[in-house]
Amino acid sequence: MISVIIPAYNEENRISSTLSDLILFIKENNLDMEVIVVNDGSTDKTVEVVSLFMDRLNLKVINIGRNRGKGYAVKQGVLNASGDMIIFFDADGATKIIEINNLINKITEGYDIVIGSREESGARIIKKQSPLRLFLKRPFNYFLRIIFGISDLKDTQCGFKGFKGNIARRIFSEVTTNGFAFDVEVLVIGLNMGYRVFQLPVIWENKKESSVNFVSIFVMMIDLLKIKYNSLMKKY
């Protein structure tokens, strides 16, 4: 079975389309799949919208009482997943659902972790991020290379990743970062444990601008330092 984790915070206007696309994809590919939506303290009607799909999907909802961050939400989903393969992606469906097939194929080939990449040759960007968002990525990526020296990973922040199930549960049991930098911690832990990572070029479309700004970039950099410290101290 495949487990799909969808973290959601105030996604009432977008998640319906994503779940509808997922239903069609499951039927077309005859997949055994559980879908776990993690409601990260939404204040809108996200839960009500998701509940409309209960009889059309093998679906469960995990409710987090208050907004804790994407990293926290994904971790709760992974640790409650029972699949032999675990995939997570964003509720807005920025990465096309069809990419799940390519991800499954790579894990079947023997890779332990597959990460979507908008920077790999073969990736196709239908709609780019705003100039401000692209500008903010530069200091983060530079800091990432300096601190971790993992320049081979071109796009750590694409919200589309998959794992062998037991490996996902092992990695996420060690994750401590609640915010957007959790993607980096996941990859650092995975690399430290010796797992094989494949960077999958994806079809991606910017659907909305997230809350990432100068302040959140600063917070992410602080989180990177914490991750580096934990790595040096061999905490994972």
N, C-alpha and C positions, 0 to 999 in steps of 0.2 A: 504493500500500500504506500501511496505517496501522501505526505502531509503538506498542505499549503498554509502558511501563516501570513495573515494580512493585518498589520498594525493599522489602527484607525483612530484619528483624532479629528472630530468635527468634519466628517467626510460624507454627510448626508446627500450632498449634491453630486458625488462622484462614484461612490462605492457601488451603487445599483448597476451602473453600466459595466463595471469591472466584474461583478458577480455574474451578470448575464452572459458576458463573454466567456467566463470560466465554465458556466453550465454547458454552453455550446461546445467548447473545447473538449470537455470531459466526454460528452456524448460522441463526438466525431472520432475520438481516439480510444474510446472504450476503456477508460482508466478507472482504477479503484483509487479513489482520492477522498481524503477528509480535508475539510476546510475549517480553519480556526481563525476567526476574526477576534482580534484583541482590541477591545474598546478602551482606549487610553484616557479615560476621564472626560469623554466628549460632553459638551454642554448643549449640543444640538440634537437632532433626531436620528443620529447614526444607528443606534440600536434598533429603533423602530423600523428603519429601512431594511436593515439586515434581517430582522425577524421575518420579513415577507418572503425570504428565500429558504426558510427552514424546511419546507416540504419538497424543495427542488434540489437540495444539496445535502450531502452528509456534512452537516454544518453545526458547529458549536461556537458560542460566544463566551469569551472571558472578559469580565468587566473589572476594570481597575478603578477604584473609587475616585482617584484624582489623577490629573495628568502627571505622569512620571517620566515621560520621554520615550522616544522610539526604541532605544536600546533596551529599556526595561520591558516594553511591550513585546518586542520580538523574543526576548529571553523567556518570558512567561509562556508564549506560544510554543516555542521549541521544547521547553521542559514538560509541556502537557501534550506533546505530539507523540503518536505511536507508530508513525510511518517508518519504512525501511529507507526512505529517502525524504528529506525535509527541504522545502523551498520556501523562501519568503520574498514577497514583493509588495510594492506600495499600493495603497488603496485606489489611487488615481489611475492606475493602469498605464503609467508612462512607458514602461517596457511592454512590448506587445506580447499577449498571452501565448502566441505561437512559439515564442522562444523557449517555452517550457520543454518542448520536444527536443530542441538542441541541447538543453541542459541535461535532460534525462539521458540522452545518448552519451554525453561526455562522462557522466558518472558511471554509466554502464560499461564504458570503455576502461574504467579503473581509476579515474580521478576521484579524489576524496572531497574536494571543494571546487565548485564552479562559480565564478563571479561574473556578472554581466559587466561589460565594458563598453563605454561610448567612445573610447580612444583607440581601440584595436582596429587594425586593418579589416575592412569588411563591415564595420558598424555603420548604421545609417541613422542620421538624426533628421527627423521629419520637421521638428520645430525646436530651435535652439533655446537655451536659457537666456535670460535678460543679460545685457552687457554688465550690469552691476553684479549679478550672480557669478558670471564668468570671471570678473575681476577679483571677486572675493575668493575664488578657488585658488588663485595663484599663490598667495602667501601660505595657505593651508598646505598645498602640494609641496611647496618649497620646504616648509617646516618638516613635513613628513619625510622627505628625502634626507634632510640633514639629521634628524633624530633617529630614524630607523634604517636608513640606507636601503630602502626597498623600492628603488626607482623602477624595478622591473614591473611592479604593479602600477599600471597607468591610471586606473580609475577605481579607487577603493570605495567611493561613495555611491556608486550606482546601487539603487535599492532593489536589486534582483540577484539573489544568491541561492545556491543549493548545496546540499551536503548529503553524504551517506548518513543515515539516521543516527546510528550509534556515535558517529564522529560529531555530529551537530550537538547531541546531548552532552557529550564529554566536553566540547569546547564551551558551550553556553553555560555549563555549570560553573565555569571559572570567570565568566564575564562580570565585570563590576561597573562598567560605564553605562549610564542610563541615557545619555544624550546621543547626538549624531556621530560622535567619534567611536561609537561602539563597533562600527564596521572595521575600523583599524584594529581594535583590540581583538576582535574575532580572528582576523587574519594573522596578527602577531602570535596569538595563541596557537593557531593552526600550524603556522610555519615552525614555531618552537617545538611542536610535537612531531614534526617531520611529515606532515600531510602534503599530498600533491595538490597543487592549485592550477586550475585552467582558467584563462581569461577569455570569456566568450563574447565576441562582437555581437551587439544586439541592435534591433530596431527600436528606437526610443523617440518619444515625443514629449516635449515639455507641456504639461497640462496646467500647471499652476506654479506660482512662486512660493516657496516655503518660507518659514520664518527665519531662515538663515540671514544674518546681518553681521555688521562689524562686531557687535557684542558676542553673538553666538560663535563667530570665528575665534574670538579671543578665548572663550570658554572651551572650545574644541582644542585649542592649542594647549591649554592647561591640562585638559584630559589626556592629550598625547604625552605630556611630561609624566603624568601619573602612570600611564601604560608603560612607558619606557622604564620608569623606576621599578614597577612590578616585574617587568621582564628581567631587568638586571639583578633583582633580588630573587629571581627564580621562583616567583610566586605562582608561575604557570609555565 
